Amino acid sequence: MKKAIVTDKAPKAIGPYSQGMIFGNLVFSSGQIAINPQTGQFEEGPIQNQAARTFTNLMEIIKASGSRPENIIKVTVYLKNMDDFAKMNEVYTEYFKGNFPARAVVEVSRLPKDAAIEVEAIAYL
């Protein structure tokens, strides 16, 4: 049986989707961008600022599921510009330490709100 993840510590879904889903012992987050959950406003600025807000939102969804950031097993990062890869990686290593999850980084032509980064993850409970 699947169960929706709901938390006010991450942005509310802005469309017909959930912040995340739990299915069995797996947690699937929806893609996160740099929206401040308190204001509902998109936080523009350099990739480092957007990445920090995005990863913070992601971690809050994982925590709300009952899992922990250390239990993330797969991350997908969507970048508007692959030239931001190194800067994103600097921020990434502030959130993920050692025993890194599997990861894919993909350059895309456009993201919601014209974000520079969107991130989704899979974790286990």
HELIX and SHEET records of a PDB file:
HELIX    1   1 ILE A   47  ALA A   64  1                                  18    
HELIX    2   2 PRO A   69  ASN A   71  5                                   3    
HELIX    3   3 MET A   82  ASP A   84  5                                   3    
HELIX    4   4 PHE A   85  TYR A   95  1                                  11    
HELIX    5   5 PRO A  112  ASP A  114  5                                   3    
SHEET    1   A 6 LYS A   2  ILE A   5  0                                        
SHEET    2   A 6 GLY A  20  PHE A  23 -1                                        
SHEET    3   A 6 LEU A  26  SER A  29 -1                                        
SHEET    4   A 6 ILE A 117  TYR A 124 -1                                        
SHEET    5   A 6 ILE A  72  LEU A  79 -1                                        
SHEET    6   A 6 ALA A 102  GLU A 107  1                                        
END                                                                             
